[in-house]
Amino acid sequence: MKRLTLVVIDADKTQCQDVCAWLKQFNYPAAPLYSLDDLKEYLRRDPIKVVLVDLDTVAVDNNFFRALKKQHPEICVLVFSSLPYHPGLEEAMGSYIYACLAKPLDTEELVYWLKSLSENQPNLQEV
């Protein structure tokens, strides 16, 4: 089985590159993206399995997650944030987001969720 294909969306370029570097150390190569527009363009070129979004730096709403999952139902969404609650994202948290991780990111927790995804989501497994 191949590794999951990931993108990290974070408007903080340094933080985004750091997260991608951590993922690479655990054999999860990830592409750094800095805006939602970058994601739209990326999805036209390359299939991905997991999107990791920083809710603190990227302005998203329920409509974004709903549209993403409608157009790409195979994609699994993980988010991370320094806030424990995101008013207005209740629908997304309940329906479209697989897990919400706390900042600063705990790399072991992130790797745990990625392993969980690869083992428990048949649509994410690649052969």
C-alpha positions as CSV (number, residue, x, y, z in Angstrom):
1,M,0.0,0.0,0.0
2,K,1.3,3.5,-0.9
3,R,1.4,6.3,1.6
4,L,-1.4,8.8,1.8
5,T,-1.1,11.9,-0.4
6,L,-1.5,15.1,1.5
7,V,-1.6,18.8,1.3
8,V,-1.2,21.3,4.1
9,I,-3.1,24.6,3.8
10,D,-1.7,27.3,6.0
11,A,-1.4,31.0,5.3
12,D,1.6,31.1,7.6
13,K,4.3,30.0,5.1
14,T,6.9,29.1,7.8
15,Q,4.5,27.1,9.8
16,C,3.2,25.3,6.7
17,Q,6.7,24.3,5.6
18,D,7.5,23.1,9.2
19,V,4.4,20.9,9.2
20,C,5.3,19.5,5.8
21,A,8.9,18.8,7.0
22,W,7.6,17.0,10.1
23,L,5.3,14.9,7.9
24,K,8.2,14.0,5.6
25,Q,10.2,12.7,8.5
26,F,7.4,10.2,9.1
27,N,7.2,9.3,5.4
28,Y,4.1,11.3,4.7
29,P,5.2,13.7,2.0
30,A,2.9,16.7,1.8
31,A,2.6,19.7,-0.5
32,P,2.5,23.1,1.2
33,L,-0.3,25.4,0.1
34,Y,-0.9,28.9,1.3
35,S,-4.5,29.6,0.3
36,L,-7.8,27.9,-0.7
37,D,-7.2,29.1,-4.3
38,D,-3.9,27.1,-4.3
39,L,-5.9,24.0,-3.3
40,K,-8.4,24.4,-6.2
41,E,-5.5,24.7,-8.6
42,Y,-3.6,21.8,-7.0
43,L,-6.7,19.5,-7.2
44,R,-6.9,20.1,-11.0
45,R,-3.4,18.7,-11.4
46,D,-2.9,16.1,-8.7
47,P,-5.1,13.7,-6.8
48,I,-4.8,13.8,-3.0
49,K,-6.3,11.9,-0.2
50,V,-5.9,14.1,2.9
51,V,-6.2,17.9,3.3
52,L,-4.8,19.4,6.5
53,V,-6.2,22.9,7.1
54,D,-5.0,25.5,9.7
55,L,-8.3,27.1,10.9
56,D,-6.4,30.0,12.5
57,T,-4.9,31.3,9.3
58,V,-7.2,30.2,6.5
59,A,-10.8,31.6,6.4
60,V,-13.1,28.7,5.8
61,D,-16.8,28.1,6.3
62,N,-19.3,25.2,6.1
63,N,-19.8,25.9,2.4
64,F,-16.1,25.4,1.6
65,F,-16.1,21.9,3.3
66,R,-19.4,21.0,1.8
67,A,-18.2,21.9,-1.7
68,L,-14.9,20.1,-1.2
69,K,-16.5,16.9,-0.1
70,K,-19.1,17.1,-2.9
71,Q,-16.5,17.6,-5.6
72,H,-14.0,15.2,-4.0
73,P,-15.8,12.7,-1.8
74,E,-12.6,10.6,-1.5
75,I,-10.7,13.4,0.3
76,C,-10.4,13.2,4.1
77,V,-10.2,16.6,6.0
78,L,-8.1,17.1,9.1
79,V,-8.0,20.6,10.7
80,F,-5.8,22.2,13.4
81,S,-6.4,25.3,15.5
82,S,-5.4,27.0,18.7
83,L,-9.1,27.5,19.5
84,P,-11.2,24.8,21.2
85,Y,-14.4,25.9,19.5
86,H,-15.3,27.3,16.1
87,P,-18.7,28.9,16.0
88,G,-20.2,28.6,12.5
89,L,-18.4,25.3,11.7
90,E,-20.7,23.0,13.6
91,E,-21.9,21.4,10.3
92,A,-18.4,20.9,9.0
93,M,-17.2,19.5,12.3
94,G,-20.0,17.0,12.4
95,S,-20.1,16.0,8.8
96,Y,-17.0,16.8,6.8
97,I,-14.0,17.0,9.2
98,Y,-12.4,13.7,10.3
99,A,-10.5,15.2,13.2
100,C,-9.6,18.6,14.8
101,L,-6.1,18.8,16.3
102,A,-4.8,21.3,18.8
103,K,-2.0,23.8,18.2
104,P,0.8,23.5,18.6
105,L,0.6,20.3,16.6
106,D,1.7,17.2,18.3
107,T,3.5,15.2,15.6
108,E,2.8,11.9,17.3
109,E,-0.9,12.7,17.4
110,L,-0.9,13.8,13.7
111,V,0.8,10.6,12.7
112,Y,-1.7,8.6,14.8
113,W,-4.6,10.1,12.9
114,L,-2.9,9.6,9.5
115,K,-2.3,5.9,10.4
116,S,-5.9,5.6,11.5
117,L,-7.1,7.1,8.2
118,S,-4.9,4.7,6.1
119,E,-6.1,1.7,8.1
120,N,-9.8,2.5,8.5
121,Q,-10.8,4.5,5.4
122,P,-11.0,2.1,2.4
123,N,-11.3,5.0,0.0
124,L,-7.9,6.3,1.1
125,Q,-6.0,3.1,0.5
126,E,-3.9,3.0,-2.7
127,V,-2.4,-0.1,-4.2
